[in-house]
Amino acid sequence: MKKKLAKILEDTLDLCLKEGYLRQMPLPEFVIEIPNNPDHGNFATNLAMTLAKGQKNSPQNIAEIIIQHLVDHDHFILKAEIGGAGFINFFVATEQWYDLLSQIITLRDDYGRNSLGKGEKIMVEFVSANPTGPLHLGHGRGAALGDSLCRILDFSGYDVSREFYINDGGQQINILGESIYSRWRQISDPSYPFPEDGYQGDYIHELALEIAKETKLENLDIHDAIDLLTELGKDKMLNEIKKDLANFRVNFDLWYKESDLYSSGKIDRAIKLIEKRDLLFEKDGALWIRTSSFGDDKDRVIRKKDGEFTYFATDVSYHFDKWKRGFRKVINIWGADHHGYVNRVKAALMAEGIPDGWLDVLLIQLVKLWQGGAEVKMSKRSGRYVPLRELVDDVGVDAVRFVFLSKDHTSPLDFDIDLVKRKDSENPVYYVQYAHARICSIFRKAAKENIQLPEHPGSILQRLVLDEEIALIRKMAEFPSLVKEIACALEPHRLTYYLTELAGSFHRYYNRHRVISDDKNLSQARLFLSLGVKILIKNGLSLLGVSAPEKM
């Protein structure tokens, strides 16, 4: 609908410029929005305000000129009014809403799909948890965010690739092997010391028992045993991560190993490229990169004086490899504790000749778990935390994904276990899913009463005359624009708001009006209306990775 109105305004402005009603000037950027107050129309635009300076005229006068010369051959606009400050408010002809509902019913799963991305290659790297422990709630929030973004970007015409970066080297992996070894030794010798910085979770003890059953460790010296336990422990943890993500409806196109950067020589090649750009220097025996020349607060070490590469070197090389693989946009989802790391990575990429803006980093805030009115305390140091798998097993994938996506990722999230177990309107995911299930139930009742829908709605939709019915269609009309806005702003939480509002509008409508009655044509019209809502809820939930049940 916005697209139609934008075309009318562009044609109108073109006419006004050609005929001399307005001075010649380039078409300015303008906004079409949905007013908060329905008395102000279905849509409003600031076009007259954006023209005022170039036209040397008041927005009100310009708005009057535009309204007088609207190019509306299809009678899309019922009426147009001048609002405060020069906004133009548009009321859309009722027939247009009927046409839109027909379009939704025809397009079904493809309603809202668009070509915004034009096939551009885009990568989303998310989760990328160290294979040293189970996925926790923070990883789960990042998984839900990343996967939903991928679904929305794909729906918007991008060529999307999902990637998980495996940190399979470095000190944290060595500590994993040492922790497992100590727990294995403690089976026979409880006094055997545990590494001060070792991983404390019960899963380490379970890994030790599992590996000990499969492998003879007694004949190995301590170093060989730790090396073996490091590799086996890492592989087992990675397999558990993959299982948990698959169960969470998250799949990746590529699992990229950090170790491959070393074995392939990609780190050396990336550093040589920076060297060619004269952006490396040596100081205190270490090799530094001049990231301060590109907005970083100071220069950074990429190779220590002992000859070892820093984590920064591997991260920079990994991102340069993304660029070499042809991705023209990359989105990373990191924990909020990486805030200070963003600028230095972007600065290093610019040092390699990669344009500013190529990398977007979304930082996700913490998740707090509540049960029985109290916060479930978690501590990484002591190894006490709720794994993602445990929460999913308790309340289900749908509830976890929907709640994780119910708030902007930049804000902390409270997850109330008791709330999402309730089967009422207070439970946000239940409220939305129940609207879909309710409509399915309505159609089952219609089938029992032998009320069938024709292939095309046709004139039947003209029986939808209630304000609530037109308001429901108007709400459905927002979906395509919303999907585009989410794809641009990377804000999938807005979809949960939309679905909650749509479901609420339908529940209220259903509670006041009978869908199936003795009036066959009215019943059919309201069934078509209900079908439109059902399609929208299913499409929206699908983009969130949440199911749309037919019975609840």
N, C-alpha and C positions, 0 to 999 in steps of 0.2 A: 504493500500500500504506500509506504514511504517512497518507494522507487517511482510509482506512478505519479505521485504528487510532485516529486523532484523534476520529473520530465515536463509536467505541466508548467512549473515555474520557470524552467530553463527556456521552454518554447515561448512563454509569455515575455520573459525578459528580452529574448531575441527579437520578438515582434516590436516591443517598445523601443528598443535601440534602433531598429531599422526604420520605423515610422516616425522617429523623432520625438516620441513621448518622453524619452529619457536620453540623456547625453551618452555618447559613445564612450564605453569604458570596458575593461576586461570583466568577465563574470567573477564576482567575488565568491569566496567560500561562505556558505550559509548552512544553518542547522535546521533540520525538521525534527520536532520533538512531540511527545505526547503530553499534553497539559495535565497537571495534577487534578485540576478542577474540570470535570466533564462539561460544565457550563461554558467553558472556554473552547469548546470544539473537540474534534477528534485528533487534530494535528495543529501545530503552530509553527511558524517560521520567523526567523529574525532577518529575512532577506532585505526588507526595506531599511532596517537599521544598518546593515553592512554597506548599503548603497549610498547612505546619506552624505557621507563626507565627499565622495567622488562626484555626486550629483549636486552638491551644494544646495541641498533642499532638506526639509524636515522628513523624518521617517514616516510621519502620518500622511504627508502629501504623497510621498512615493508609494506607500501602501495603497492609497486610494487609486493611483494610476494603475498599479498592478491588478487590483481587484476589477477595475473597469475593463481591462483588456485581457482577462484570463483566456488562455487558449485551451479549452476543455471540450474537445469534440465528442468525447465519450460520456459526457455528463457525469463525471466522477464527483464533482463538488456540488453539494446541495446548496450551500451558502458560505460566504466568507465575510468575516468581520474584522475590524481594526481593534486590537486590544491595547492595553497600556504600553507606553513607550514606543509604539509603532509595530508591535508584533501583529502578524496576520493570523487569525484563527480560522480554521477550515472545518466545516461540517460535511462529512462524506454522505453521498446519496445512499439510501438504504439498500438499493439494488446491488450496489458494489459489495456490501457485506455478504449478501447472498452468493454473489459470484465467488467471493473469497472462500466461503465455506464449501462450495462445490469444488473449488481448486484443491482444498485440503483433502477432501474425500477422494479426489482423482489421484493425487500425488502420493497419498499415504506415507510410507516410510521416507520418501524423498522430500516431503514438505519441509522447507527450511534449508535444504542442501543448496550450496552456492559455489561459485567459481572464484571466490576472493583470492585464493592462493595461486591460481593459474598454473598449477603443476609445479610450483617452486619447491625445490628440495629443502626440507627443514628437518633438523634432528632435535629430539628432546632426550636429554640424558637425565635420568632420575633414579632415585633410591641409592644406587652405587654404594651400598653398605659394605663395610669391611667384613670379610668372611671370618670373623673372629667371634661371632655370637649371633643369636637369633634376632630377627627383625623386631624392633620395638615400635611403640605407637607413633613416634616421630617419623620413622621410616614408612609406616602405614599411611600417614597423612601425605607424605611426599609421593607415595605410590598412587594414591587416589587422585591427587592433583595432576601428576604427570600423565597418568593413563587417560583421565578425562580430557585433558588438554589435547592429547594426541587424537582422541576420538573427534573432538570438535574441529581441530585443524584439518583432519582428513575429510570431515563433512563439509569443510569450507574450501575444498579444492587444492589443498597442499599435498605434496608427496612426502609423507611423514615417515621418519625412521625412529624407532625406539631403541635406546642404547643404555646398557648397564656397564659401568666402569668397575672392573674388579681390581681392588688394591691387593694384589697377591704377593707383594714384596714388602720389605721394610721391617722396622723393629716390631710393629704391632703383630706381624705374623710370627716372628720369632718368639714373642712373649706367649702367643697361643700354644706353641709347641712346648715351651717350658712349663706352662700352667698344666697342660695335660700330663706331662711327665711327672710333675710333683704329685698330682692327684693319683696317678697310677702307683707311684711309690708308697703313697700314704695308705693304700689298700692293705699292704703288709706291714708298713711302718708308719703309724699315725703321727709320729714325731718328726717325720721328714719335712724339712722347711718348704714353705710355699713362697714363690717370688713376691717381693714387696709390691711390685706393680702388675702382678698376675691378674688374670680374669677370674672373678669371684663366683660367677653364676653356677648353679647346680648342673647346668649343661656340660661344664668341663668335666665333672666327675662322671657323668653319663658317657661322654666321649671316651674317657679313659677306660671305662668298663667295656664299652663296645669294641674299641680297637684292640684291647687286650685279648678279647675272645677270638679275634680274627687274625692276630699277628703275634708271633713269638718275640717278645721284647727282652726276655731274660738274658738271651745270649748276646745282646748288643751292649756296647759301652755307652756311657751317658750321652756323648755327642752324637753318635749315630742314632740312638734312640730318639733324641730330641728332634733331629733332622727328619726322621721318619714320621714322628708324631705331628710335626709341623705340617708336612705335606698331606698326610691322611686327615688330620683335623681340619685343615683348610678346605679340602675337597668335600668332606662330609658337611661342613657348615654351609658351603656354597650350594650343595644339593638341597639342604633344608631350606635355604633362602629361596631357591627356585620353586620348590614345592609350595611354600607359603604364598609366594607371589602368584603362582598359577591358580591356587585356591582363591586368591583375592581378585581373580579375573584380570591379572596384569601379566602380559607377555612381552618379551623383547625380541627385536630383530637381530640384535648382536650383543653378545657378552664379551666385552673388550678387556683383555688382560693387560695390566700394567707391565708385566714381565715381557710382553711382546714388544714394548717400546725399546727395551734394552736389547733383546735378541735381534731385532730388525735393524738396529742402528738409527732409528728415527730420532732419538734424542740428539745424537751427534749431528745429524743433518739439520735439525732445527736450530741448534746452536751456531753452526757454521753460517746459516742464513743471517742470523742476527749479527754475527761477526762481520759479514760482508757489508752490512749497513752501518758499520763502525759504531756499534752500540754496546760493545763489551769492553771491559777493562779489568785489570788485575789489581788487587789490593789485599795486603796481609796474607798473601799466598793463596787467596781464593779468587774465583772468577765471578765477576759481577755483571749485571745487565742494567743499562741506564733507563730504568722504568720511570724515574723522576722526570724524564723529558716528555712523558706522555700522561702526566696527571697523577702518578703515584707520589706518596709523601716522601719516599726515599728510594734509593737504588736497592736492588736485591741480589743476593748470592744465588748462583745457579750451580756452581761446583765448589765444594768445600776444599780446604787446603790439603785434605787427605786424598783428594782425587775423586771422592764420591759425589754423585749428583744429589741435589736437594730435591725434596718433594715438589718444590716450585718448578724445577727443571722438567720433571716428568709431566706435571700438569700443563705446562706451556707446550711441550712437545705433543701431548695428547690432543690439545685443542688445535694445534697447527695441522695435525693429521686429519682432524675433522674438516678443516678448510680444504686440504688437498683432496679429500674424498668428494668434493663438489657440493657440500652443503652451503647454501647461501644465507642460511639463518640457523642459529643454534640457541637452544634454550636449556639452561641448566637449573635444576632444582636442588638447592642446598639447604642445610640447616642454618638457623639464624646465627649460630656461633661462627659462621664463615663470613660474616659481614665485612670484616676488615680485609678479607682475601680477594674480594671482587675487583677492586680498582687495580690491584697489582697484576692480576691475571689479564685484565683488559689492556693495561698499559704494555705488558709484554707482548700481547698479540698485535698491538699497533706497531711495536718495534719490529715485528716480523712482516709488516706491510698489510695486515688484515684491517679492514676499515672499522672505525668506531661504530658501534651499534650492531655489529654482526652477532655479538654474544649478548643474550639476555639472561640474567640470573634472578631467579625467584627464591627468596629466602623464607622458609616456613618456620613459624613460631611453634612453641611447645604445646603439647596436649596434656591436659590435666584430667585424670580419671576420677569420677565421683560415684560412690555407692552408699546407700543408706544415709544420705545427707552429709557424708564426710568424704574428704579427699583421700584417695588411695595413694599413700606415700610411696615414692619410688626413689631408689638411690643407685646410681651407676657404680659408685665406689664399692658398695657392699654386694652388688650383683642382684639386688632386689628390684625387679621391675616387671611389668606385665607385658609379655610378648604379644605381638600382633596376633599370632595364631590363637592364643588363649582368648582374646577378646572376640575374635571372629567366631570361634567355637561357641562362645557364650551367647552372643546376640545376633549372629549372622552377618554375612558379607554385605547384604543390602543396607542394613542399619549402619554398619561401620563406614561404608563408603559415603552414604548420604550425609551423615553427621560430619565426617571429615571435610566434606565439601560445602558445608552449610555456612561457612564463615570465611571471610577473606584470609588468605594464607599469611598475611602480614600481622594478623591478630592472634593472640593466644586462644586456644580452644578448650572449652570445658565439655567433657564427654560424660553424660549422666547415664550410667548403665540402667538404672531403674526406669528412667524416662523412656528409653528406646525399647523396653520390654512391654510397655503399656500398649493396649489395643484401643486407643482412643485418639481424639483430635490433638491431644497434647504431645503425642509422639509424631514428629515431623515426617518421618519416612512412612509410617503407617497411614498418616493422613493423606499423603499423595497416592500411595499404592492402592488405598481403599477406594479412591475415586475411580481408578481404572477397573478394579474388581467390581465395584458397584455398577458401572456401565455394562460390563460383561454380563452381570446378573440381569440387568434390564433387558438385554438382547435375548437372554435365555427365556425370560418371561414372554417377550414379544413372539418368539418362535412357538411357544406353547399355545399362544392365542392366535397363531397363524397370521401375524402381522409381518409382512415382508416388505423390504425396501426395493423400490425400482432401481434399475442400474444407474440412472442419473436422477438427481434431485428435481431438476426442472422447476416448475412453478410451485411445487409443494412448499419450498422454503419461504414463500411469501406468507405462510401462516405463522411464521415467527415474527411477532409484532411487539412482544413485551420488551421493555427497556432492558431487563435482565438478559434476555436472549441475544439482543444485539450487542450488549456489553460483553457477553461471553465470546462472541465472534470477534469483537474488537480485541479482546485479550489474546485470542489465537493469532490475530494478525501481527502481533508484536514479535512472534517467535523468529521469523527469518532475520529481521534486523538485529534482534538480540544475539543470535548466533554469530553474526558478523562482528558485532561489538565485542563479544567475548573472545573471539579469535584474535582480534586486534589488541585488546587490553590484557589478554591472558588472565581472565577472571571468571573461571567456571562456577564460582560460588553464586554468581548472579542467576544461574539457571535453577538452583534450588529455591531461590526466592520466587522466581517466576512460576515454577511448578506448584509451589505452596499456594500462591495467590490464585492460580487457575483452578486448582483442586478445591480451594475454599469457595470460590465463586460457584463452581458446579454443585458442591454439597448444599450450599444455601439455596440455589435454584431448585434442586431436587426436593428439598424439604418443604418448599412452598408450592410446587406445581407437579402435577402428575404427568409423567412422560407418556405413559400408555393409558388411553381413555377410550370411550365409546366413539369418539370422533377419529376415524381412521386416518384422514389426511393430516390432522393435527398431530396425531401419534407418530406418523411417519416423519413429519417435519422435526419433531422433538427428538426422534431417534437419530436423524441425520445430525442434529446439533450435538447430541451425546456422542455420536461416532467421531465427530470432529475433535471433541475434547479428549476422547480415548486415544486417538491418533497422536495428538500433541503430547499427552502425558507419556505415552510409550516412547515416542521419539526423544523427548527430553530425558527420561530416565535412562534410555539406551546410551545417550551421550555421557551420562554420569557413571555408566557401568552398573546400573541398578536394574533389577528385573521389574517387569510389569505383570504381576500375577492376575489370573482371571478369577480366582476364588481366594477368599481370606476368611 
